[in-house]
């Protein structure tokens, strides 16, 4: 595909320097569609982020106001937390009557690229599910572009023919966007309007250089239903949409499944890369077991590490409150740290960012606690465990004077 005009030589040079690769490498990745740069020129304070083959693994944190709990102030605190811990991107999944003002505030507060799911806002505004939805959807999509949103999730791969394939599942559907579309499609017995009007969606996204993240409405809700016909048939259709994006000069990436047992994760990454022509893979977790309620940041970080090693490019974090409640500030932090560890672990296997681990190891060997704190992913937790060390003890309290390093 042609490199979008919004991706200026200065932007390409900026991300190349950040990734430690050549400008030519980035240009080649953009032309092949194997890399994308998340940046809407209207988001003036954004730091562009490159995602894809040969680059550092990126991570996203979901935030957003819920109609039942949370507030804009609380979500803006989460934005600050994400900035502090060097999260690559955030997604605003807000639902409510004031979602556009909330989105504008979040975009203005964030130097990270911001993503949204316009379908959520559409069905919140039109809860009666009217037959004509594409007009209102395009209006909302245009508003997202004007507000500076850098990437949008579009569930255009889900088709009428896929609905029969979920009937044998233990849990039919877990995607919020997918469930909304299925309800509309079944009500009117019509094809997904995001699919039938995909060319119009491409036109809007191209105007604002909003990268399309092709959402997986058929992703499995449990490891029992993984890699079934519904998931794979939608994935194949998404691959064709990737080609349409490239033909139109619109950047695209592909979202991946959320619940996959550990031994099937590499296969899922392989299938995505094959069917979707090596488009950047944005994977949701995946959770390697369904029984980790309260600890799903751990079950998902395990899956994310395996997926990254298999070739996934972009990790969407999961918090401890997943499946249970809206995450608070501590939940967001726990999810961030778990997925920063996962992303870094994968980067090490790709030969990237080894100096930070070397620095930590050298500091440990010297019992240099200040340098260890400065090098740690979470200096606050470092302080928490060091604050009760007895005066004069320069080791930890596990071994004390029997410390091997002493």
Buried (B, 14 or more C-beta within 10 A) or exposed (E): BEBBEBBBEEBBEBBBEBBEBEBEBBBBBBEBBBBBBBBBBBBEEBBBBBBBBBBBBBBBBBBBBBEEEBEBEBBBBBBEBBBEBEBBBBBBBBBBEEBBEBBBBBBBBBEBBBBBBBBBBBBBEBEEEEEEBBEBBBBBBBBBBBBBBBBBBBBBBBBBEBBEBBEEBEEBBBBBBBBBBBEBBEEEEEEBBBBEBBEBBBBBBBBBBBBBBBBBBBBBBBBEBBBBEBBBBBBEBBBEBBBBBBEBBBBBBBBBBBBBBBEBBBEBBEBBBEBBBBBBBBBBBBBBBBEBEEBBBBBBBBBBBBBBBBBBBBBBBBBBBBEEEBBBEEBBBBBBBBBBBBBBBBBEEEEBBEEBEEBBEEBBEEEBBEBBBEBBBBEEEBEEEEEEBEEEEEBBEEEEEEBEEE
